[in-house]
Amino acid sequence: MALSDLRTVERNEAGIEAALGILKQRFGERFQTGAAIRGQHAHTTTYIPAQAPDGVAFPESAEEVQEIVKVCAEHRVPVIAFGVGSSLEGHVNAPGGGISLDTSRMNRVLAVNAEDLDCTVEPGVTREDLNAYLRDTGLFFPIDPGANASLGGMAATRASGTNAVRYGTMRENVLALKAVMADGSMVTTARRAKKSSAGYDLTRLLIGSEGTLGIITSLTLKLYGIPQAISGGVCPFPSVEAACNAVIATIQMGIPVARIELVNALQMRALKNYSKLDYPESPCLFVEFHGSDAGVAEQAETFGEIAAEFGGGPFLWTSVAEERTKLWKARHDAYWASLTLRPGAKGLSTDVCVPISRLAECIAETEADIAEMGLVAPIVGHVGDGNFHTLVLMDVDDPKEIALAEKFVSRLTMRAIAMEGTCTGEHGIGQGKMGFLEHELGHGVDIMRTIKAALDPQNILNPGKILPAAR
């Protein structure tokens, strides 16, 4: 992908002016047009240039979302759903201007059905807020992308994270949605039943659609019992290949690992400096097991034996909550730790996902690319799923460095696709990965364009995202 690949969206100046006037009159202080708040609702967590909306609306109900979308539809004005802005591929940019629809005030837990192991929430509820609300019920929601993202945004980007190897992604954990479509109508995609054969799977159609097909106003989610016991720790390895082979053996043996995360040697150096960890500066696996006291102890011991077969270890594990929290806090701080490797630089975070049998090969070739290009780019990975991330540290004011980083991302992405993998395991397409979608899916992209045109004929829902321009 290059910045020149970004789709342009023509501005509808007259429509935008009309919509701004109507929404300001209707929502008063809950509709803002100041430069600072508009800037906050453009994309800022990547090197892709920010493209601010013309106004920011703060609805407090599904009905108000419908009102906003109907105004935008009437005047052919783009509307971009906004959660907390933690996405990484330009998802919340407004290339044609328009209205940012901020869901942060739609933050109620609507129902908890403990006996059915599910709950219904508004889109602005964050994953941390939901788990705090659920704490006294003995239940939790496991999807953990690292950032304290909104659940609506997590569904829209089909998020996953560190727990996905055991609990799946948002795709597997959303039972039903309610969403406002491009004409302002409301759709219910499913009921609370655990399975259904009733028609098209509209829930999965909207999950991962990044706000281009509908704006989510509520989600019904699967919940899980909080494990009786949790054990976890860190295991060093002599090489990335050895660590990946240990992962494959662990998965193939059916050990119910809850998290298994790889950091390469450069990333471990950053974690040691930033989080004061006392581990070797080598590739390491962060591992966690959920279950009974006896079960997690047995699983940890078995993993230690597997690691030793591949030259890894010692595997130092603990069931003490405070010690585990320190380890996973360090893992979640990997982004900030990485920035210390090149002070003053900014990071281009990208991800791919391959079958785990190709993971070691893919990472090894990627590390070779990093060395050949002279980049500083640590690697972390949700390796139980074959998913890994690189963070390219660069001077975003230097066009040569941007071009080199884009070349690296292109090589990495095409490598993953050639290995029967995907251009993104969890970051999504947004603006940043549009150039690769046709390489991965071919004619499937034309089918996506057909669906988009049918559901959003005026192209007002998050335009300029996911779908590259037709050739």
C-alpha positions, 0 to 999 in steps of 0.5 A: 500500500502507498499513500497514493493508493488512498481512495478519494471521495468527492466532497458534497459541499452543499449537502454538508453545509445543510446537514451541519445546520440541521444537526446543530439545531437538533443536537445543540451541544451534542454536535460539535464543529470545532477544529480540535474535536474534529481532529480528535475524530480523525485517524491518529494512530498510524502514519496515514494522514488525518482526514477530519470530519466536518462535524461530530455528533454524540447520539445517546440512543439508537433512535438518535443514530437513525435521525443522524443517518436519515439527515445524512442520507437526505443530503448525501453526506458521509457518516463515519461511526467512531468508537474510541479511535484505536483502530490502526488502518485509517478506519475513522478518517473522513476522506470526503468530509461528513459527520463522525458519529461518536458512540461513546455516550451509548455506553449502557449494559442493556441486559445480562442473561447469566443462565444463558451466558450472554449479554446485550450492550450498546456499542460504546461500552468498552471491553474493560467496562463490560468485564468490570460490570460482570465481575460479581456475576462470575462471568467475563467477556474474553476478547482482548485486542490490547486497547480498551476498545469499544465493543461496537468498534471491535465488532465492526473490525472483527477484532480478536487479540491474545485470547483468540486461540481459545475463545475465538474472535468477535466473529465467534462471540457476537450472537446478534446485532442491531444496526442502522442501515444507510437509509436510516432503517433499523435491522435486527440480524438475529435472536439470542438463540445459540444457533439458527438456520433462519436465512442469510447470516446478517450478523457475520455480514456486518461483523468486519464491515468496518461501518461501511454497511451499517452502524451498530447500535447494540450487540448480544455477546457470548459470555464465559465463566471466570476460570477457577484457576489461571497459570502463566509465564514466559519461556525463552527459545534459541530461535523464532523457529524453535518457538513456532515449532513448540507452538505447533506441537502444543496446539496439535497435542490439544493442550487448551492454551488460553494465550500463547504470544511470541515476541522476537529478540528485538521486542524482548529487548524493548520489553526488558527496558520499558517494563523491567522484565528479567528475561533473556534477550531472545525470542520468548513465548508468553503463555497462559492456561485457564481451568482448574487448579490441577488442570492449569498446573498439568498444562503448564508442566506439559508445555514446559516439557514440549518447550524443552524438546525444542531447546526452550526453557526454562519455562517459569510459570506462576498462578499468582495473579499479581505476577501474571498481571505484570507479565501481560501488562508488559505484553500489552505495552509492547507498542510503547516499549517499541518506541523506546528503540528509536526515540522520536520515531513513530510506528507503522503497525501492520499484521498478517496471518498465515497457517501456523505450519508456515508461521516460522518460515514467514517470520524468518523471511520477514526478519531477513527483510527487516535486516536487509532494509536496515529497519527497526521493526520488532515483532509480536504475534498471536502465534496460536492463530498464525497471526503476527504484527510488526511495528516499523519505526520511522521518521514520518517526515522523511518520504524515503523512510515512508517509501521504504516502510511501504515497500516492507509492508507490501513484501510482508503482505504479499508473502503472507498471501502467497503462503495461503494467508491473509493481508490482515488477521485483525487490524482490518482493511480500512484505508491502509490495506485496500491495495492488497484485498484484490490480491487475496480475494480476487473476484470476491471483491466485486461481490463485496462491491455489489453488496455495498452498492445494494445496501448503501447506494449513495455510498455514505457509510464510511466511504473510501474504506475496504473496497479499492476503486473498480478498475 
